[in-house]
Amino acid sequence: MYFYNLIENMSKEEKTIIYVDMDGVIASYDFGKPLDFVNKRPLITNINTLEKVSHLKNVEFYILSVCRKKKEIKDKNDWLDKYANFFDKDKRVIIDKESNIGFTTKELKLNYLKKLDYNDKIIFIDDDNEVLRFVRDNLKDIILFQDSELID
């Protein structure tokens, strides 16, 4: 309820766009099976919290996720259709490293976030402290949350 109330207050007067990472935020992350996204366990508590927030008046939700191979984009979309379909298909940004050779996950996410229109309030939720620090250090006009903020 804490996160819901926080976003409700933040979005009362202005449009708020929330970008959510998948791996470790709404889907379990198993280092032993990085390419097996279809069978990832959904993190139900986080999904339920985000779904509730998605119904707020001025809130718009996006996925911002990175995967290793192009074929994983379909797997991630299939997983979202099954477990978190409140993320609209046209609001899913899934970037594959196969098409972006030489870029790290944190660089790919930062590069995408830099292109956004910061006339709106932008929030980014991720589970990776390294990614969050990198974004914070390179992009000042964004509000960052660790995935643990979703849990009361």
Buried (B, 14 or more C-beta within 10 A) or exposed (E): EEBBEBBBEBBEEEEBBBBBBBBBBBBEBEEEEEEEBEEBEBBEEBBEBBBBBBEBEBBBBBBBBBBEEEEBBEBBBEBBEEBBEBBEEEBBBBBBBEEBEEBBBBBBBBEBBEEBEEEEBBBBBBBBEEBBEBBEEBBEEBEBBEBEBBEE
